[in-house]
Amino acid sequence: MSLTLSDAGALLLACTHPGVKLLGVNINYPSAYGGLAASGLLGYYNHAHVPLGLKRPFTNATFFDDYEYKNGEYASKVAYHWRHNASLPWGDVSGTWDPVELYRKVLSEQQDHAVTVTSIGFLDNLSGLLSSGPDAYSPRTGRQLVMEKVKELVVMGGSYPTGYEFNFFGYNSSATAHVVNTWPGPITFIGDQVGRRVFTGAPLTSDGPEGDPVRAAYTWYSGYNKSRNSWDPLTVMYAIEGLGRLFYVGNDTGRNHVYPDGRNAWRQGDTGWKHQYLELAVSEQMAADIIDDRLMQGAINHAHCNHYPI
């Protein structure tokens, strides 16, 4: 994740959805404020024990909306106001893991074919994992660890059947191509077209628990009682629940291919690949209602169990 606003909602889902075992969180943009905010979110939702990786070298870069000039920065605010929940000391992210090292440690400790890896941002960390060699955690290469331990990679990125989407081209398109074109296992893609018109978050800002950090993040970013696109929460919902009531598989056969500039195209005739992309099985409004209900339920249940104001 890169800790954009929808990443915060996705983290709320991952921390509060019943039955999820969150093994680790890797941030794929080297923002110290992103790391501090993620630490605060994990701590608030009683997941301070979950290890956190942050891409190096660290910077103080944080979000600035130079596209629409209407959305507000929130990572530094969440980091500061929920600093007492965080496992990291305020202003110091030196205690985070190197993301590739964290991947290798976590995967080496799991049962075979038991891990679902979810990518809701750039793919540099996963590219580094694939290129990694044996270390103190495992004698296997990164590719071997993926083949042995990972059940499925779930990727929010691209557009289907063809497209040019920010997660694929926005930071390091060569890393995107490396992962998508060489990953030795199943990949499920949730493209730009799935979440573009699914708007969520407004109910959480208006009716969510007063002290909830994701409620605050949505409010600082979009404003009170306003929603935004839901690519990342939808991706996490699939990673947790599978196709369920929200999705169907959009392709019969084929594979995704990413070009060096980050463009992607579905190659229908290619066989032998375990790639699939998803489409919504319900209306966009119904999908939004399902996500909003899950966000609200997670936030309220957590506040109630921990005796926070609701």
N, C-alpha and C positions, 0 to 999 in steps of 0.2 A: 504494500500500500504506500501511497505518497501523502496521506492525510489531507486530502481535499475534503470538502464538506460531506460528500456522500460517503467517503471513507469513514467518517465519524459515525454516521448512521449504520454503516456496515459493521463497525466494531461494536456498537450497541447490540446489534443482532447476534453477533458471534459470542458476546459475553453473557447474554441473557436467554438465548434460545435453549430450551431444555434438551438435554442429550448431547450437547456439543462439548467436546474436550479440546480446548484451545491449547495447542502445543507451543506456539511461538508467534510473534508478530515481527515482521521485517518491514522497515520503511525504506523505500527505494529512491528517495530524494534526500540529499544530505543537509536537511534543515534541522538545526538544533531545536527550534521551536516545535517542529513536527514531532521529534522524539520526546520532548518534554510533555507535549499535549497528549501523545499516545500513552505515556506513562501515567499521567493524571487520569485519563479515561480508564485504563486498566485497573488502577488502584480504586477508583470510585466504584467500579462494578465488581469488586472483590477478586480481581485477577492480578494483583500486584506480583504474584509468584511467576507469572508468565514471562519468559525471557523476551527481551526486546532488542532487535538489531537495527542499526542505523548506518546507512551508506556513508562512507568516508570520501573526502575530507569534510568535516563539519563546517557549516556556514550558519549565519544568522538570517539567511533568506527566508522569507515567508510570503504568503500569497498576496498578490496585488492584482486587482481586476483591471487589466489594461485592454480588455476586449469589449466589455459592455459598460464598464465604469459605473456599476450599480451594486455590485456585491462586496460585502465587507470582509476584512481579514479577521480570522478568529483563532488561529492556532496559538498565537502568543497569549491571547486572553484566557483560553482554556488552560494553557500551561501554567499561567500565573495564578488564576483563581482556584484551580484544583491542585495546586502544588503540594498541599498537605496530604493529598491522597497518593501522590506519586511515589514510586520506588526510587526515582532519581532525585538527587538534591536539586533545588532550584538553580537553573543556569548551568548545570554541569551534566553533559551527556557522555562523559568519558566512560561511564559504567555500562554503556550499551555494548552489545556484541557486534563484531564484524558479521554482516549478514550471511556471507558464504559459510563462515565457521559455524554460525548458529544453525543454518540448514543442515550441515553435515552432522553436528552433534545430535540434533533432534531426530533426524532420519535414522541415524545409527542405533538409536535406542528403541525404535518401534518394531512392531511385528511386520512381517513381510506383507506387502500389498495392503497396508492398513491406513495409509495417510492420504488425505485429500489436500492438495496444495491449491490455494486460491490466490490468484493474482488480480488485483484491482487497480493497478497502476502500471508503471514502467517495468520492463523485464530484465534490467541489468543484473539484479541479484541472482535470478534464475540462470542467466547466461554464465555468471561466475560459478554457480554450482556445477553446471554441466562441464565446465572447463577445469574443475578442481581435481587435484590428485590426492593420494592417500595422506592421512595425517594422524594425529594422536587419537582421533575419534573412530576412525575406520581405515582399514587397509584398502578399501575399495575406492575407485575413482568416483567422481560425482555422477557420471553417467551410470555406473554400476549401482550406486545407491538409489538413484531414481528408478531404475529397472526393478530393483529388489523391494523397495519400500513403498513406492508411491502407487496408489490405486488409480488416481485420476488427477490431472491438472485442469483447473477451471480458470479460464482467462476472460476478463472483461477487456475486450479490445477488438479492433477491426470493425468491419461492417459487411453484411452478407446478403448476396453472394460475393460482391466486390465492394471495395471502399477504401477510404483514406481517413483514418481515425486517430485522434490525438495520442492515446496511450501507446499506439504503435509507432508514430513518427515523432512525437513531441520531445524526446530527450535523447534517445540513442537507438535509432532504427536498426542499426546493424545487430544490436543485442536482441531486438525483437525477432529479426529474421533468424538469428542463430537458434533461439529457443523454439520458435514455431516450426522451423524447417527441419530440426534435428532431434526434437524431444522423443525419447525412446519409450513412449507409452501413450495411453489415451489422453486426449485433450478435448474438453468441451469449451466452446466459445460462445460468449454472450456479447453480441455486437451492439454497435451504436444504435441500430434501428430498434432494438428491443426496449431500451429504457428512455429513449428520447422524449416520448410523450406520456411517460408514466411519472406523474408529479406527486411527491410525498413530502411530509415534514410539517405542514401547517397545523394539523391537529396536535402534534407534540408541542409546538411552540405556544399554542393557546391553552391546552388543557393538561400538558405533562407536568410532572412533579417540579416544584419550584427550584430545587437544587440540582436538577439533572444537567450534566455538562453538555450532552448532545442537544438538549432543548436550547441551551444557551448558544451553542455553536450555530444551530440553524437560525436562531433569531439574529445573531450578529452578522451572519452571512447574507441571508435573504430578507430578513425583516419579520416582524410579528405576523403570524397567521398567513405566511406565504410558503409555498412549496417549491421544490426544484426537481430536476430530472433524477431518476433513480437507478442509474446503471449499476452502481456498486451494491446497494442493498439487494437488488434482484439477483446479482451474481452470488452473493453470500447465501441467499435463500435457496438457490439451486444447489450450492455446495453442501448445504445442511440437509435439505429435504429431497433432493433429486427432482425429477420431472414433476411429481406431485400434481397439483391442480393448476399450476402456473404456466407450464411449458410443454412444448412438443418439439421433437427433433425436426429441423428444417431441411435436412439433406437425406438422400437415400444412400449415396456412396460418396467417395471422393475424399479430398483433403484440402486444408487451407495452405496457401503459400504466401509468404511475405517477401516482397522485393526490397532491395537495399534502401530505398527511400521511405519504407514503411507502408506502402500500398499493399493491400492484400487482395487475393483473388481465390475463389473456390475452384479447384481443379476437379471437375466431376469425374473424369475418366481415370484418375489415379486410384489404384487399388492397393491394399495391404496396409493402409493407414487407419488408425483408430481415432479419427477426427470427426466431430459433429458440431453443428451450430444450432442454437435454440431460437425458437419463436414463441411468442405468447399464445397460450391456449385459451386465454380469457380476454375480455375487453381491457383496454388500458385503464379505465376507471376501476374495474374490479381488481386488477393487479395493484393499483395504488391503494385501494381500500385494504387489501390483504397486508401490504407492507406497513401501512399506517397502523393497522390494528396490532401487528407484531411489535412495532417500535413502541407503541403506547403501552402494550401489555408488559413488555420487558422493563420499561422504565418504571411503571407503577409497581409491579411486583417487587422489583429491586428496592424501591423506596420503602415499600410497606415492610419487607422483611428486615430492613436495616433501620426502621423507625425514623426515616427521613420525612420531612413535611411533604404532603401530596396536594 
